[in-house]
Amino acid sequence: MYKHILLPTDGSDVSRRAVDEGLALAATLKASVSALHVIMPFDSLTYITQIIPDSEASYTDESVHWAQRYLDDVGDRARRAGLSCASSYVFDRHPAEAILRAAQEKGCDLIVMGSHGWRGFTKLLLGSETQKVLANSPLPVLVCH
């Protein structure tokens, strides 16, 4: 069965429920788990060059802070489930690609992630990283709502 489960997280309630499902499955299967948070890189369309370095540094610091909080939460949940959990964050403009790359690099054989269940125009505007992972993953993907 599954030996190594990737748990991408964005800190949302949906993501936390998926983490819980993934951890329960990992505990049952005695599988290892890895948590991942993808940070979108800083983008700015400003002409005031003095603002860019400060804004980018502030954005990066804040993003890393939140990434660590999300990953610490997964680690705490894993410990309560009797599991150890490796965790990491990456900066990438394409979260789905980063998730798939991490799964491959870590030797995962299952991805468990949440879906916000967006429909219609909202999904069209915001896209769905979960949908992109599903469409491109060579691995099984368990989607939780």
LODOPA-54890 format. One record per atom (N, C-alpha, C, CB): residue in one letter; chain; atom name; x, y, z. Coordinates in steps of 0.2 Angstrom, whole numbers, m for minus. Each point is the difference from the previous one (the first is absolute). Glycine has a CB too. Layout:
<recs>
REC aa ch at    xx    yy    zz
REC  A  A CA     X     Y     Z
...
</recs>
This chain:
<recs>
REC aa ch at    xx    yy    zz
REC  M  A  N     4    m6     0
REC  M  A CA    m4     6     0
REC  M  A  C     4     6     0
REC  M  A CB    m9    m6     6
REC  Y  A  N     7    12    m4
REC  Y  A CA     4     6     0
REC  Y  A  C     5     0     6
REC  Y  A CB   m10     6    m5
REC  K  A  N    16    m3     3
REC  K  A CA     5     0     5
REC  K  A  C     2     7     2
REC  K  A CB     4   m11    m5
REC  H  A  N    m5    16     0
REC  H  A CA     2     7     1
REC  H  A  C    m5     4    m2
REC  H  A CB    12    m3    m1
REC  I  A  N   m15     7     5
REC  I  A CA    m6     5    m2
REC  I  A  C     2     7     0
REC  I  A CB    m8    m9     4
REC  L  A  N     7    13    m9
REC  L  A CA     1     7     0
REC  L  A  C    m6     3     2
REC  L  A CB     9    m1    m9
REC  L  A  N    m8     6    13
REC  L  A CA    m6     4     3
REC  L  A  C     1     8    m2
REC  L  A CB    m2    m9    10
REC  P  A  N     0    11   m15
REC  P  A CA     1     7    m2
REC  P  A  C    m5     4     5
REC  P  A CB     4    m2   m12
REC  T  A  N    m2     8    14
REC  T  A CA    m5     3     4
REC  T  A  C     1     8    m1
REC  T  A CB     1    m9     9
REC  D  A  N    m7    12    m9
REC  D  A CA     0     7    m1
REC  D  A  C    m3     4     7
REC  D  A CB    m1    m1   m13
REC  G  A  N     0    m3    18
REC  G  A CA    m2     2     6
REC  G  A  C    m7     1     1
REC  G  A CB    10     6     1
REC  S  A  N   m14    m7    m6
REC  S  A CA    m7     1     0
REC  S  A  C    m4    m6     4
REC  S  A CB     1     7   m11
REC  D  A  N    m7    m6    12
REC  D  A CA    m4    m5     4
REC  D  A  C     0    m6    m5
REC  D  A CB    m7     8     7
REC  V  A  N     6    m7   m13
REC  V  A CA    m1    m6    m5
REC  V  A  C     7    m4     0
REC  V  A CB    m9     6    m7
REC  S  A  N    14    m2     7
REC  S  A CA     7    m3     0
REC  S  A  C     1    m4     6
REC  S  A CB     4     9    m7
REC  R  A  N    m6    m6    13
REC  R  A CA     1    m3     7
REC  R  A  C    m4    m7     0
REC  R  A CB     3    11     5
REC  R  A  N    m9   m11    m8
REC  R  A CA    m4    m6     0
REC  R  A  C     4    m5    m4
REC  R  A CB   m11     6     2
REC  A  A  N    14    m4    m8
REC  A  A CA     3    m5    m4
REC  A  A  C     6    m3     4
REC  A  A CB    m4     6   m11
REC  V  A  N     8    m1    14
REC  V  A CA     6    m3     4
REC  V  A  C    m2    m5     5
REC  V  A CB     5    11    m1
REC  D  A  N   m11   m10     5
REC  D  A CA    m2    m5     5
REC  D  A  C    m2    m6    m4
REC  D  A CB    m5     9     7
REC  E  A  N     2    m9   m13
REC  E  A CA    m2    m6    m3
REC  E  A  C     7    m4    m2
REC  E  A CB   m11     5    m4
REC  G  A  N    16    m1     1
REC  G  A CA     6    m3    m2
REC  G  A  C     4    m3     6
REC  G  A CB     0     8    m9
REC  L  A  N    m1    m5    15
REC  L  A CA     4    m2     6
REC  L  A  C    m3    m7     2
REC  L  A CB     3    12     3
REC  A  A  N   m10   m12    m3
REC  A  A CA    m4    m6     2
REC  A  A  C     2    m6    m4
REC  A  A CB    m9     8     4
REC  L  A  N     9    m6   m11
REC  L  A CA     2    m6    m4
REC  L  A  C     7    m2     1
REC  L  A CB    m8     5    m9
REC  A  A  N    13     0    10
REC  A  A CA     7    m2     1
REC  A  A  C     1    m4     6
REC  A  A CB     3    11    m6
REC  A  A  N    m7    m9    11
REC  A  A CA     0    m4     7
REC  A  A  C    m2    m7    m1
REC  A  A CB    m2    11     6
REC  T  A  N    m3   m12   m10
REC  T  A CA    m3    m6    m1
REC  T  A  C     5    m5    m4
REC  T  A CB   m12     5     0
REC  L  A  N    15    m2    m5
REC  L  A CA     4    m3    m5
REC  L  A  C     7     0     2
REC  L  A CB    m7     3    m9
REC  K  A  N     9     0    15
REC  K  A CA     7     1     2
REC  K  A  C     4     3    m5
REC  K  A CB    m1   m10     8
REC  A  A  N    m2    15   m11
REC  A  A CA     4     4    m6
REC  A  A  C     3     6     3
REC  A  A CB    m8    m4    m9
REC  S  A  N    13     6     6
REC  S  A CA     4     6     2
REC  S  A  C    m4     6    m4
REC  S  A CB    11    m6     2
REC  V  A  N   m10    12     1
REC  V  A CA    m4     6    m3
REC  V  A  C     5     6    m1
REC  V  A CB   m11    m4     5
REC  S  A  N    10     8   m10
REC  S  A CA     3     6    m1
REC  S  A  C    m5     5    m1
REC  S  A CB    10    m6    m5
REC  A  A  N    m9    12     8
REC  A  A CA    m4     6    m1
REC  A  A  C     3     5    m4
REC  A  A CB    m5    m2    11
REC  L  A  N     2     5   m15
REC  L  A CA     2     5    m5
REC  L  A  C    m4     7     0
REC  L  A CB     5   m10    m7
REC  H  A  N    m2    15     7
REC  H  A CA    m4     7    m1
REC  H  A  C     4     3    m6
REC  H  A CB    m4     1    12
REC  V  A  N     0     1   m17
REC  V  A CA     2     4    m5
REC  V  A  C    m1     7     0
REC  V  A CB    m2   m10    m7
REC  I  A  N     7    15     7
REC  I  A CA    m1     7     0
REC  I  A  C     1     3    m7
REC  I  A CB     5     0    12
REC  M  A  N   m10     4   m13
REC  M  A CA     0     3    m7
REC  M  A  C     6     6     1
REC  M  A CB   m13    m3    m3
REC  P  A  N    17     3    m2
REC  P  A CA     5     6     0
REC  P  A  C    m3     7     0
REC  P  A CB     8    m8    m6
REC  F  A  N    m4    12     9
REC  F  A CA    m2     7     0
REC  F  A  C    m1     3    m7
REC  F  A CB     6     1    11
REC  D  A  N   m11     2   m13
REC  D  A CA    m1     4    m6
REC  D  A  C    m2     7     1
REC  D  A CB    m3   m11    m6
REC  S  A  N     6    15     3
REC  S  A CA    m2     7     1
REC  S  A  C     1     4    m7
REC  S  A CB     3     0    12
REC  L  A  N    m8     4   m13
REC  L  A CA     0     4    m6
REC  L  A  C     0     7     2
REC  L  A CB    m7    m8    m7
REC  T  A  N    13    10     9
REC  T  A CA     0     7     3
REC  T  A  C     6     4    m3
REC  T  A CB    m5    m4    11
REC  Y  A  N     5    10   m12
REC  Y  A CA     5     4    m3
REC  Y  A  C     5     3     6
REC  Y  A CB    m7     2   m10
REC  I  A  N     5    m3    16
REC  I  A CA     4     4     5
REC  I  A  C     5    m6     3
REC  I  A CB   m10     8     3
REC  T  A  N    16    m7    m6
REC  T  A CA     4    m6     1
REC  T  A  C     3     0     7
REC  T  A CB     4     1   m11
REC  Q  A  N    m5     4    15
REC  Q  A CA     2     0     7
REC  Q  A  C    m5    m5     4
REC  Q  A CB     5    11    m1
REC  I  A  N   m11   m11    m1
REC  I  A CA    m5    m4     4
REC  I  A  C     1    m8    m2
REC  I  A CB    m8    10     0
REC  I  A  N    10   m12    m5
REC  I  A CA     1    m7    m2
REC  I  A  C     4    m4     5
REC  I  A CB    m2     4   m12
REC  P  A  N     8    m2    13
REC  P  A CA     4    m4     5
REC  P  A  C    m3    m1     7
REC  P  A CB    10     4    m6
REC  D  A  N   m13     1     9
REC  D  A CA    m3     0     6
REC  D  A  C    m6    m4     0
REC  D  A CB     4    11     3
REC  S  A  N    m8   m10    m8
REC  S  A CA    m7    m4    m1
REC  S  A  C     2    m7    m1
REC  S  A CB    m6    10    m5
REC  E  A  N    11   m12     1
REC  E  A CA     1    m7    m2
REC  E  A  C     3    m3     6
REC  E  A CB     2     3   m12
REC  A  A  N     2     0    16
REC  A  A CA     3    m3     6
REC  A  A  C    m5    m1     5
REC  A  A CB    11     6    m2
REC  S  A  N   m16    m1     3
REC  S  A CA    m5    m1     5
REC  S  A  C    m5    m6    m2
REC  S  A CB     1    13     2
REC  Y  A  N    m3   m13    m9
REC  Y  A CA    m4    m5    m2
REC  Y  A  C     3    m7     1
REC  Y  A CB    m4     8    m9
REC  T  A  N    11    m9     7
REC  T  A CA     3    m6     1
REC  T  A  C     1    m2     8
REC  T  A CB     7     3   m11
REC  D  A  N    m6     2    15
REC  D  A CA     1    m2     7
REC  D  A  C    m7    m2     3
REC  D  A CB     9     8     1
REC  E  A  N   m14    m5    m3
REC  E  A CA    m7    m1     2
REC  E  A  C    m2    m7    m3
REC  E  A CB    m3    12     1
REC  S  A  N     4   m13    m7
REC  S  A CA    m2    m7    m3
REC  S  A  C     4    m5     3
REC  S  A CB    m2     6   m11
REC  V  A  N     8    m6    12
REC  V  A CA     4    m5     4
REC  V  A  C    m3    m1     7
REC  V  A CB    10     3    m7
REC  H  A  N   m11     2    10
REC  H  A CA    m3     0     7
REC  H  A  C    m7    m5     0
REC  H  A CB     5    12     3
REC  W  A  N    m9   m10    m8
REC  W  A CA    m7    m4     0
REC  W  A  C     1    m7    m3
REC  W  A CB    m5    11    m2
REC  A  A  N    10   m12    m2
REC  A  A CA     2    m6    m3
REC  A  A  C     2    m5     6
REC  A  A CB     3     5   m11
REC  Q  A  N     1    m2    15
REC  Q  A CA     3    m4     6
REC  Q  A  C    m6    m1     5
REC  Q  A CB    11     5    m1
REC  R  A  N   m15    m1     2
REC  R  A CA    m6    m1     4
REC  R  A  C    m5    m6    m2
REC  R  A CB     0    13     3
REC  Y  A  N    m1   m12   m10
REC  Y  A CA    m4    m6    m3
REC  Y  A  C     4    m6     1
REC  Y  A CB    m5     8    m8
REC  L  A  N    11    m9     7
REC  L  A CA     4    m6     0
REC  L  A  C     1    m2     7
REC  L  A CB     6     3   m10
REC  D  A  N    m6     1    15
REC  D  A CA     1    m2     7
REC  D  A  C    m7    m3     2
REC  D  A CB     8    10     2
REC  D  A  N   m13    m7    m4
REC  D  A CA    m7    m3     1
REC  D  A  C    m1    m7    m2
REC  D  A CB    m5    12    m1
REC  V  A  N     8   m13    m6
REC  V  A CA     0    m7    m2
REC  V  A  C     4    m5     4
REC  V  A CB    m2     5   m12
REC  G  A  N     8    m2    14
REC  G  A CA     5    m4     4
REC  G  A  C    m3    m2     7
REC  G  A CB     9     6    m6
REC  D  A  N   m13    m1     9
REC  D  A CA    m3    m1     6
REC  D  A  C    m6    m5    m1
REC  D  A CB     3    11     4
REC  R  A  N    m7   m11    m9
REC  R  A CA    m5    m5    m1
REC  R  A  C     3    m7    m1
REC  R  A CB    m7     9    m5
REC  A  A  N    13    m9     1
REC  A  A CA     3    m6    m1
REC  A  A  C     2    m3     6
REC  A  A CB     4     4   m11
REC  R  A  N     0    m1    15
REC  R  A CA     2    m2     7
REC  R  A  C    m6    m3     4
REC  R  A CB    10     8     0
REC  R  A  N   m15    m4     0
REC  R  A CA    m6    m3     4
REC  R  A  C    m3    m7    m3
REC  R  A CB    m3    12     3
REC  A  A  N     4   m13   m10
REC  A  A CA    m2    m6    m3
REC  A  A  C     6    m5     1
REC  A  A CB    m7     6    m8
REC  G  A  N    12    m5    11
REC  G  A CA     6    m4     1
REC  G  A  C     4    m1    m6
REC  G  A CB    m7    m6     7
REC  L  A  N     7    11   m11
REC  L  A CA     5     0    m6
REC  L  A  C     5     6     0
REC  L  A CB   m10    m5    m6
REC  S  A  N    15     4     3
REC  S  A CA     5     5    m1
REC  S  A  C    m2     3    m7
REC  S  A CB    10    m5     7
REC  C  A  N    m8    11    m8
REC  C  A CA    m2     4    m6
REC  C  A  C     6     4    m3
REC  C  A CB   m12     0     3
REC  A  A  N    15    m1    m8
REC  A  A CA     4     5    m4
REC  A  A  C    m4     5    m3
REC  A  A CB     9    m9    m2
REC  S  A  N    m6    15     3
REC  S  A CA    m4     6    m3
REC  S  A  C     5     5    m4
REC  S  A CB    m9    m1     9
REC  S  A  N     6     4   m14
REC  S  A CA     4     5    m4
REC  S  A  C    m5     5    m3
REC  S  A CB     9    m9    m2
REC  Y  A  N    m6    14     0
REC  Y  A CA    m4     5    m4
REC  Y  A  C     5     2    m6
REC  Y  A CB    m7     5    10
REC  V  A  N     3    m3   m15
REC  V  A CA     4     2    m6
REC  V  A  C    m4     6    m3
REC  V  A CB     4   m12    m3
REC  F  A  N     0    16    m1
REC  F  A CA    m3     6    m3
REC  F  A  C    m1    m3    m8
REC  F  A CB     6     9     8
REC  D  A  N   m12    m8   m10
REC  D  A CA    m1    m2    m7
REC  D  A  C    m6     4    m3
REC  D  A CB     5   m12     2
REC  R  A  N    m5    14    m8
REC  R  A CA    m6     3    m3
REC  R  A  C    m5    m5    m2
REC  R  A CB     8     9    m4
REC  H  A  N    m6   m15     4
REC  H  A CA    m5    m5    m2
REC  H  A  C    m1    m5     6
REC  H  A CB     3     2   m13
REC  P  A  N    m7    m1    17
REC  P  A CA    m1    m5     6
REC  P  A  C    m1    m7    m2
REC  P  A CB    m4     9     7
REC  A  A  N     0   m11   m12
REC  A  A CA    m1    m7    m2
REC  A  A  C     6    m3    m2
REC  A  A CB   m11     3    m3
REC  E  A  N    15     1    m1
REC  E  A CA     7    m3    m2
REC  E  A  C     4    m1     5
REC  E  A CB    m1     6   m11
REC  A  A  N     2    m2    16
REC  A  A CA     4     0     6
REC  A  A  C    m2    m6     4
REC  A  A CB     2    12     0
REC  I  A  N    m9   m14     1
REC  I  A CA    m2    m5     3
REC  I  A  C     2    m7    m3
REC  I  A CB   m10     7     4
REC  L  A  N     9    m7   m11
REC  L  A CA     2    m6    m3
REC  L  A  C     7    m1     0
REC  L  A CB   m10     1    m8
REC  R  A  N    14     4     7
REC  R  A CA     8    m1     1
REC  R  A  C     2    m2     7
REC  R  A CB     1     9    m9
REC  A  A  N    m4    m6    14
REC  A  A CA     1    m3     7
REC  A  A  C    m1    m7     1
REC  A  A CB    m2    12     4
REC  A  A  N    m4   m14    m7
REC  A  A CA    m2    m7     1
REC  A  A  C     5    m5    m3
REC  A  A CB   m12     4     0
REC  Q  A  N    14    m2    m6
REC  Q  A CA     5    m4    m4
REC  Q  A  C     7     0     4
REC  Q  A CB    m6     3   m11
REC  E  A  N     8     3    13
REC  E  A CA     7     1     4
REC  E  A  C     0    m4     6
REC  E  A CB     1    11    m5
REC  K  A  N    m7   m11     9
REC  K  A CA     0    m3     6
REC  K  A  C    m2    m8     0
REC  K  A CB    m3    12     5
REC  G  A  N     2   m14   m11
REC  G  A CA    m2    m7    m1
REC  G  A  C    m7    m2     3
REC  G  A CB    12    m2     0
REC  C  A  N   m16     7    m1
REC  C  A CA    m7    m1     3
REC  C  A  C    m4    m5    m5
REC  C  A CB     0    11     6
REC  D  A  N    m5   m14    m3
REC  D  A CA    m4    m4    m5
REC  D  A  C    m8     1     1
REC  D  A CB     9    m9     1
REC  L  A  N   m10    15     3
REC  L  A CA    m7     2     0
REC  L  A  C     0     7     2
REC  L  A CB    m4   m11     3
REC  I  A  N     0    15    m6
REC  I  A CA    m1     7     2
REC  I  A  C    m7     1     3
REC  I  A CB     8     4    m9
REC  V  A  N    m8    m1    15
REC  V  A CA    m7     1     3
REC  V  A  C    m1     8     1
REC  V  A CB     0   m12     6
REC  M  A  N    m5    15    m9
REC  M  A CA     0     7     0
REC  M  A  C    m8     2     0
REC  M  A CB    11     1    m6
REC  G  A  N   m12     5     8
REC  G  A CA    m7     2     0
REC  G  A  C    m2     4    m6
REC  G  A CB     2     1    12
REC  S  A  N    m8     0   m13
REC  S  A CA    m3     3    m5
REC  S  A  C    m5     5     3
REC  S  A CB     2    m9    m9
REC  H  A  N    m2    15     7
REC  H  A CA    m4     5     2
REC  H  A  C    m7     0    m3
REC  H  A CB     9     7     2
REC  G  A  N   m10   m11    m7
REC  G  A CA    m7    m1    m3
REC  G  A  C    m2     6    m4
REC  G  A CB    m2    m8    10
REC  W  A  N     6    12   m12
REC  W  A CA    m2     6    m4
REC  W  A  C    m3    m3    m6
REC  W  A CB     9     7     5
REC  R  A  N   m15    m3    m7
REC  R  A CA    m3    m2    m6
REC  R  A  C    m1     6    m5
REC  R  A CB    m6    m9     7
REC  G  A  N     5     8   m13
REC  G  A CA    m2     5    m5
REC  G  A  C     5     5    m1
REC  G  A CB   m12    m2     3
REC  F  A  N    10     9    m2
REC  F  A CA     4     5    m2
REC  F  A  C     6     1     5
REC  F  A CB   m10     6    m5
REC  T  A  N     8    m7    12
REC  T  A CA     6     0     5
REC  T  A  C     5    m5    m2
REC  T  A CB    m8     4     9
REC  K  A  N     6   m10   m11
REC  K  A CA     6    m5    m2
REC  K  A  C     3     2    m6
REC  K  A CB    m7    m9     5
REC  L  A  N     4    12   m10
REC  L  A CA     3     3    m6
REC  L  A  C     5     5     2
REC  L  A CB   m10    m3    m7
REC  L  A  N     8     8    11
REC  L  A CA     5     5     2
REC  L  A  C     6    m2     4
REC  L  A CB   m10     8    m1
REC  L  A  N     8   m12     6
REC  L  A CA     5    m2     5
REC  L  A  C     4    m6    m2
REC  L  A CB    m7     5     9
REC  G  A  N     4    m9   m14
REC  G  A CA     3    m6    m1
REC  G  A  C     0    m5     5
REC  G  A CB     8     6    m7
REC  S  A  N    m6   m12     6
REC  S  A CA     0    m5     6
REC  S  A  C     7    m4    m1
REC  S  A CB   m13    m1     0
REC  E  A  N    17     2     5
REC  E  A CA     6    m3     1
REC  E  A  C    m1    m8     1
REC  E  A CB     6    10     5
REC  T  A  N   m11   m11    m2
REC  T  A CA    m2    m7     1
REC  T  A  C    m2    m4    m7
REC  T  A CB    m4     3    12
REC  Q  A  N     0     1   m16
REC  Q  A CA    m1    m3    m6
REC  Q  A  C     6    m1    m5
REC  Q  A CB   m11     6     1
REC  K  A  N    15    m1     0
REC  K  A CA     7     0    m4
REC  K  A  C     4    m6     2
REC  K  A CB     0    12    m1
REC  V  A  N     0   m13     8
REC  V  A CA     4    m6     2
REC  V  A  C    m4    m7    m2
REC  V  A CB     4     7    10
REC  L  A  N   m10    m7   m10
REC  L  A CA    m4    m6    m2
REC  L  A  C     1    m1    m7
REC  L  A CB    m9     2     8
REC  A  A  N     9     3   m12
REC  A  A CA     1    m1    m8
REC  A  A  C     7    m2    m2
REC  A  A CB    m9     9    m1
REC  N  A  N    14    m8     6
REC  N  A CA     7    m1    m3
REC  N  A  C     4    m5     5
REC  N  A CB     0    12    m4
REC  S  A  N    m3   m14     9
REC  S  A CA     3    m5     5
REC  S  A  C     1    m7    m3
REC  S  A CB    m4     7     9
REC  P  A  N    10    m9    m9
REC  P  A CA     1    m8    m1
REC  P  A  C    m2    m4     6
REC  P  A CB     9     3    m9
REC  L  A  N   m10     1    14
REC  L  A CA    m1    m4     7
REC  L  A  C    m8     1     1
REC  L  A CB    12     2     5
REC  P  A  N   m14    m7    m1
REC  P  A CA    m7     1     3
REC  P  A  C    m1     6     4
REC  P  A CB    m1   m12     0
REC  V  A  N    m4    16     0
REC  V  A CA    m2     6     4
REC  V  A  C    m6    m1     3
REC  V  A CB     6     7    m8
REC  L  A  N    m6    m7    15
REC  L  A CA    m6     0     4
REC  L  A  C    m2     7     1
REC  L  A CB     3   m11     5
REC  V  A  N    m9    13    m7
REC  V  A CA    m3     7     1
REC  V  A  C    m5     0     5
REC  V  A CB     2     3   m12
REC  C  A  N    m1     2    17
REC  C  A CA    m5     0     5
REC  C  A  C    m3     7     0
REC  C  A CB     7    m8     7
REC  H  A  N   m14     8    m5
REC  H  A CA    m3     7     0
REC  H  A  C    m1     2     7
REC  H  A CB    m6    m3   m11
</recs>
